[in-house]
Amino acid sequence: MTNDLQHRLSKAKTRLILRHPFIGTMALKMPFEITDAVPTAAVDGFKVYFNPDFCATLTDDQLEFLVAHECLHPMLEHNFRRKDRHADTWNVAADYVINQLLHDEGIGRFIDGGCLDRDIYDAGNGMTEKIYDNIPQQQGVGRGGIGQDVMDAQGSPAEIAEQQAAIKVAVSQAAQAARMAGKLSGNLNKLVNEIVNSRIDWRSVLRNFVVKTKDDQRSWARFNRRLLPQGVYYPARSGEMMGEIALACDCSGSISDQDYVKIASEMRALHADLRPSKLHVVYFDHKVLKVETFEPDDYVEVRRLGGGGTAFAPIWSAIDEVSENLQCCAVLTDLYCSEFGDDPGYPVLWMTTGADYAPFGETIEVKD
């Protein structure tokens, strides 16, 4: 039964990727575990658990619905936002939100016995906290991961904050994948903006983005780009210490001094805490104005340089000149430009003071 369920869960992920890549991408990122420890299905903010006996009663369409349902709980921070609210009632309120979203998007098939009511959803304005306030206290609810399936995130406050930041990065990546496929509906795009922008702690996302790019093993996933023109395919190096990272600063004049101060302060803290082998700071407008490189023991100073228009393509060429193996690049910009150039092949985080999205990499809005 376990092997059969593993196969069916893989099929459900594949169907979601093809039909609904936003949620499908999230499903691929989250570990799944088949266990009798939960009566139906559950999620703890990091891992999804499925009971094999319960799942055996579901059709493939219902299992697809269940997979999407469980993945949406951490995406909507239900595992992190309960606070002192009654657990069963919070779970029901969260299910009313998720099931309505899945129903409206036509994802899978609703599992009878779950929480689905348009009037309750509308009365709470689609918000879990408001629905919680509107419904009576619940005890021993539901079935099928549509009942008591939201497990509070575990760990220290710092570990929980890191989990939240990781999920926000994953949501941003999943949304970008769906946009590129032309399969992100207006309703889901609004949801993404609420998740990634309205409630985002951009500092945690930036730190998590940098940390997650560290890999202690050689990898053939990304080649040494400076040797490629010579026909030499050599694995990018990574070791015990944090490798080279970059910060690109838009000097076009549309970034406020306050935003520069915020980013400079956070990059200085990252440099001191993580001690990357090198930090390259690239100043650019429609061309690269200057590149400064800082060693682990240097004091990082991010300055404001005057500039004109904006073009991002020159950034990647400038980085190639100073780095053979960049781990990642964060770009501070308002994204008011259409000349992005080609995807450079390493992770890029666009920290934008506007509300647009870049054609590759991950995008977060910088605001407090």
C-alpha positions as CSV (number, residue, x, y, z in Angstrom):
1,M,0.0,0.0,0.0
2,T,2.9,2.3,0.8
3,N,4.5,1.9,-2.6
4,D,1.1,2.4,-4.3
5,L,0.5,5.6,-2.4
6,Q,4.0,6.9,-3.2
7,H,3.3,6.3,-6.9
8,R,-0.1,8.1,-6.6
9,L,1.4,11.0,-4.7
10,S,4.1,11.4,-7.5
11,K,1.3,11.4,-10.1
12,A,-0.5,14.1,-8.1
13,K,2.6,16.2,-8.0
14,T,3.1,15.8,-11.7
15,R,-0.5,16.8,-12.5
16,L,-0.2,19.8,-10.3
17,I,3.0,20.9,-12.0
18,L,1.4,20.6,-15.5
19,R,-1.9,22.1,-14.7
20,H,-1.3,24.4,-11.7
21,P,2.5,25.0,-11.5
22,F,2.3,27.5,-8.7
23,I,1.1,24.9,-6.2
24,G,2.8,22.1,-8.1
25,T,6.2,23.8,-7.6
26,M,5.6,24.1,-3.9
27,A,4.5,20.4,-3.7
28,L,7.9,19.4,-5.3
29,K,9.8,21.4,-2.7
30,M,8.0,19.9,0.4
31,P,9.0,16.5,1.7
32,F,6.2,13.9,1.9
33,E,6.0,11.1,4.5
34,I,3.6,8.2,4.6
35,T,2.7,7.3,8.1
36,D,0.0,5.9,10.4
37,A,0.9,8.6,13.0
38,V,-1.8,11.0,11.5
39,P,-5.4,9.9,11.0
40,T,-5.7,11.4,7.6
41,A,-3.1,14.0,6.5
42,A,-1.2,16.8,8.2
43,V,1.5,19.4,7.7
44,D,3.9,21.0,10.2
45,G,5.1,23.9,8.1
46,F,8.0,21.8,6.6
47,K,6.8,18.3,5.9
48,V,3.5,16.8,4.7
49,Y,2.2,13.6,6.3
50,F,-0.3,11.2,4.6
51,N,-2.1,8.3,6.2
52,P,-2.1,5.4,3.7
53,D,-5.5,3.9,4.8
54,F,-7.3,7.2,4.4
55,C,-5.6,8.1,1.1
56,A,-6.7,4.7,-0.3
57,T,-10.3,5.9,0.0
58,L,-9.7,8.8,-2.3
59,T,-9.9,9.1,-6.1
60,D,-6.9,10.5,-7.9
61,D,-8.6,13.9,-8.2
62,Q,-9.4,14.0,-4.5
63,L,-5.7,13.1,-3.7
64,E,-4.6,15.9,-5.9
65,F,-6.9,18.2,-4.0
66,L,-5.5,16.9,-0.7
67,V,-1.9,17.4,-1.8
68,A,-2.7,21.0,-2.8
69,H,-4.6,21.6,0.4
70,E,-1.8,20.5,2.6
71,C,0.8,22.5,0.7
72,L,-1.3,25.7,1.0
73,H,-1.3,25.6,4.8
74,P,2.4,26.6,5.2
75,M,2.2,28.9,2.1
76,L,-0.5,30.8,3.9
77,E,1.5,30.6,7.2
78,H,-1.3,28.8,9.0
79,N,1.4,26.8,10.9
80,F,2.9,30.0,12.2
81,R,0.0,32.4,12.8
82,R,-2.2,30.6,15.3
83,K,-0.8,32.2,18.4
84,D,-3.2,31.5,21.3
85,R,-6.2,30.8,19.2
86,H,-8.1,27.5,19.7
87,A,-6.4,24.9,17.5
88,D,-9.5,23.2,16.2
89,T,-11.3,26.4,15.3
90,W,-8.1,27.8,13.7
91,N,-7.9,24.7,11.6
92,V,-11.5,25.0,10.5
93,A,-11.1,28.7,9.6
94,A,-7.9,27.9,7.6
95,D,-9.7,25.1,5.7
96,Y,-12.5,27.4,4.7
97,V,-10.0,29.7,3.1
98,I,-8.0,26.9,1.3
99,N,-10.9,24.9,0.1
100,Q,-12.6,27.9,-1.4
101,L,-9.4,28.8,-3.2
102,L,-8.9,25.3,-4.6
103,H,-12.6,25.1,-5.6
104,D,-12.5,28.5,-7.4
105,E,-9.3,27.5,-9.2
106,G,-10.6,24.1,-10.2
107,I,-7.8,22.2,-8.6
108,G,-8.6,18.5,-7.9
109,R,-11.9,17.4,-6.5
110,F,-13.3,18.6,-3.1
111,I,-13.4,15.8,-0.5
112,D,-16.9,15.5,1.0
113,G,-17.1,16.3,4.7
114,G,-14.7,19.2,4.5
115,C,-15.2,22.9,5.1
116,L,-16.5,24.7,2.0
117,D,-19.0,27.5,2.3
118,R,-18.9,30.6,0.1
119,D,-21.0,32.7,2.5
120,I,-18.6,32.0,5.4
121,Y,-15.6,32.7,3.1
122,D,-17.1,36.0,1.9
123,A,-18.2,37.1,5.4
124,G,-14.6,36.7,6.6
125,N,-13.2,38.5,3.5
126,G,-11.2,35.3,2.7
127,M,-9.0,35.9,5.8
128,T,-8.4,33.1,8.3
129,E,-8.4,35.4,11.3
130,K,-11.7,37.0,10.4
131,I,-13.3,33.6,9.7
132,Y,-12.0,32.4,13.0
133,D,-13.8,35.2,14.8
134,N,-17.0,34.5,12.9
135,I,-17.4,30.8,13.5
136,P,-18.2,28.9,16.8
137,Q,-15.5,27.1,18.7
138,Q,-14.9,23.7,17.2
139,Q,-14.0,20.4,18.8
140,G,-12.8,17.2,17.1
141,V,-13.4,18.4,13.5
142,G,-13.5,16.8,10.1
143,R,-11.6,14.3,8.1
144,G,-9.1,14.1,5.3
145,G,-6.6,16.8,6.2
146,I,-9.6,19.0,6.0
147,G,-10.1,18.7,9.7
148,Q,-7.3,18.8,12.3
149,D,-4.3,18.8,9.9
150,V,-2.5,22.0,10.8
151,M,0.4,21.3,13.1
152,D,2.1,24.2,14.8
153,A,5.7,24.8,13.5
154,Q,8.3,23.5,15.9
155,G,11.6,24.9,17.0
156,S,13.1,28.0,18.6
157,P,11.8,31.4,17.5
158,A,14.9,31.8,15.3
159,E,14.3,28.4,13.7
160,I,10.6,29.2,13.1
161,A,11.5,32.6,11.6
162,E,13.9,30.8,9.3
163,Q,11.2,28.3,8.2
164,Q,8.9,31.2,7.4
165,A,11.6,33.0,5.4
166,A,12.3,29.8,3.4
167,I,8.6,29.4,2.6
168,K,8.4,32.9,1.4
169,V,11.3,32.4,-0.9
170,A,9.8,29.1,-2.2
171,V,6.4,30.9,-2.8
172,S,8.2,33.6,-4.8
173,Q,10.0,31.0,-6.9
174,A,6.8,29.0,-7.4
175,A,4.9,32.1,-8.5
176,Q,7.6,33.0,-11.0
177,A,7.5,29.5,-12.5
178,A,3.8,29.8,-12.9
179,R,4.0,33.3,-14.5
180,M,6.6,32.0,-17.0
181,A,4.2,29.2,-17.9
182,G,1.4,31.7,-18.2
183,K,-0.6,29.8,-15.5
184,L,-0.9,32.2,-12.6
185,S,-4.5,33.4,-12.3
186,G,-5.4,36.9,-11.1
187,N,-6.7,35.4,-7.9
188,L,-3.6,33.5,-7.1
189,N,-1.4,36.4,-8.1
190,K,-3.2,38.5,-5.6
191,L,-2.6,35.8,-3.0
192,V,1.1,35.7,-3.8
193,N,1.4,39.5,-3.4
194,E,-0.2,39.2,0.0
195,I,2.1,36.4,1.1
196,V,5.4,37.7,-0.3
197,N,4.9,41.4,0.0
198,S,2.4,42.4,2.7
199,R,3.7,40.1,5.4
200,I,7.3,39.7,4.3
201,D,10.3,40.2,6.5
202,W,12.7,41.0,3.6
203,R,15.7,40.8,5.9
204,S,14.9,37.2,6.8
205,V,14.3,36.3,3.2
206,L,17.6,37.9,2.1
207,R,19.5,36.1,4.8
208,N,17.8,32.8,4.0
209,F,18.4,33.3,0.3
210,V,22.2,33.7,0.8
211,V,22.5,30.9,3.3
212,K,20.6,28.3,1.2
213,T,23.0,28.8,-1.7
214,K,25.9,27.4,0.3
215,D,26.7,23.8,-0.7
216,D,29.6,21.9,0.9
217,Q,30.1,19.6,-2.1
218,R,31.3,20.0,-5.7
219,S,28.3,20.1,-8.0
220,W,28.0,19.6,-11.7
221,A,24.7,21.5,-11.6
222,R,26.4,24.7,-12.4
223,F,29.7,24.8,-14.4
224,N,32.6,27.2,-14.0
225,R,31.3,29.8,-16.4
226,R,34.7,31.4,-17.3
227,L,35.9,28.1,-18.7
228,L,32.9,27.4,-20.8
229,P,34.0,29.4,-23.8
230,Q,37.1,27.2,-23.9
231,G,34.9,24.1,-24.1
232,V,36.0,23.1,-20.6
233,Y,33.2,21.8,-18.3
234,Y,34.5,22.0,-14.8
235,P,32.3,21.8,-11.7
236,A,31.8,25.0,-9.7
237,R,33.7,24.9,-6.4
238,S,32.3,25.2,-3.0
239,G,33.9,24.5,0.3
240,E,33.4,24.7,4.0
241,M,33.2,28.5,4.1
242,M,30.6,30.7,2.5
243,G,31.6,31.3,-1.1
244,E,31.5,34.6,-3.1
245,I,28.3,36.6,-3.1
246,A,27.4,39.9,-4.8
247,L,25.2,42.9,-4.2
248,A,24.2,45.1,-7.2
249,C,23.0,48.6,-6.4
250,D,20.8,50.5,-8.7
251,C,22.2,54.1,-9.0
252,S,19.6,55.4,-11.4
253,G,18.3,57.9,-8.8
254,S,14.9,56.2,-8.1
255,I,16.1,54.4,-5.0
256,S,15.7,56.4,-1.8
257,D,18.6,57.1,0.6
258,Q,16.6,55.3,3.3
259,D,16.4,52.1,1.2
260,Y,20.2,52.3,0.6
261,V,20.8,52.6,4.3
262,K,18.6,49.6,5.1
263,I,20.2,47.4,2.5
264,A,23.7,48.5,3.4
265,S,23.1,47.8,7.1
266,E,21.8,44.3,6.4
267,M,24.5,43.4,4.0
268,R,27.1,44.6,6.5
269,A,25.5,42.3,9.1
270,L,25.4,39.4,6.6
271,H,29.1,39.9,5.8
272,A,30.0,39.9,9.5
273,D,27.9,36.9,10.4
274,L,28.5,34.6,7.4
275,R,32.0,35.8,6.4
276,P,31.8,35.0,2.6
277,S,35.1,34.5,0.9
278,K,34.4,37.7,-1.1
279,L,31.5,40.2,-1.3
280,H,31.4,42.1,-4.6
281,V,29.4,45.3,-4.6
282,V,28.4,46.4,-8.1
283,Y,27.2,50.0,-8.7
284,F,25.2,50.4,-11.9
285,D,22.8,52.5,-13.8
286,H,22.6,51.9,-17.6
287,K,26.2,50.7,-17.3
288,V,28.4,49.5,-14.4
289,L,29.9,52.4,-12.6
290,K,32.1,50.7,-10.1
291,V,32.8,47.3,-8.6
292,E,34.2,47.0,-5.0
293,T,35.3,43.7,-3.5
294,F,35.5,43.0,0.2
295,E,37.4,40.2,2.0
296,P,36.1,38.5,5.1
297,D,37.8,40.9,7.5
298,D,37.0,44.1,5.6
299,Y,34.5,46.7,6.8
300,V,31.7,46.8,4.2
301,E,30.7,50.2,3.1
302,V,27.9,50.6,0.5
303,R,27.8,54.1,-0.9
304,R,25.5,56.1,-3.1
305,L,26.8,56.9,-6.6
306,G,25.0,59.2,-9.0
307,G,23.6,57.8,-12.2
308,G,21.2,57.9,-15.2
309,G,18.9,55.2,-16.7
310,T,18.8,51.5,-15.7
311,A,20.0,48.3,-17.4
312,F,20.7,45.1,-15.7
313,A,22.5,43.1,-18.4
314,P,25.9,44.8,-17.6
315,I,25.8,43.5,-14.1
316,W,26.3,39.9,-15.1
317,S,29.3,40.7,-17.3
318,A,30.9,42.8,-14.6
319,I,30.5,39.9,-12.1
320,D,32.1,37.5,-14.6
321,E,35.2,39.7,-14.6
322,V,35.7,39.5,-10.9
323,S,34.3,36.1,-9.9
324,E,34.8,32.6,-11.2
325,N,32.2,31.0,-8.9
326,L,29.6,33.3,-7.6
327,Q,27.1,31.7,-5.3
328,C,24.4,34.3,-5.6
329,C,23.6,37.9,-6.3
330,A,21.1,40.3,-4.6
331,V,20.0,43.3,-6.7
332,L,18.6,46.4,-5.1
333,T,16.4,48.2,-7.7
334,D,12.9,49.5,-8.4
335,L,12.8,47.2,-11.5
336,Y,12.0,50.0,-13.8
337,C,13.8,48.5,-16.8
338,S,13.1,46.0,-19.5
339,E,16.8,45.2,-20.3
340,F,17.4,42.3,-17.9
341,G,19.8,40.4,-20.1
342,D,20.1,36.6,-19.9
343,D,19.7,34.6,-16.8
344,P,23.3,34.5,-15.4
345,G,23.0,30.9,-14.2
346,Y,23.4,31.6,-10.5
347,P,20.6,32.5,-8.0
348,V,19.4,36.1,-8.2
349,L,17.3,37.8,-5.6
350,W,15.7,41.1,-6.8
351,M,15.0,43.3,-3.8
352,T,12.6,45.8,-5.3
353,T,11.2,49.1,-4.0
354,G,8.5,48.8,-6.6
355,A,5.9,46.0,-7.2
356,D,7.0,44.4,-10.5
357,Y,8.6,41.0,-11.0
358,A,11.8,40.1,-12.9
359,P,11.8,37.4,-15.6
360,F,14.1,35.2,-13.7
361,G,15.3,34.8,-10.1
362,E,13.3,35.6,-7.0
363,T,11.6,38.9,-6.3
364,I,10.8,40.5,-2.9
365,E,9.6,43.9,-2.0
366,V,11.7,45.9,0.4
367,K,9.5,47.7,2.9
368,D,9.1,47.7,6.7
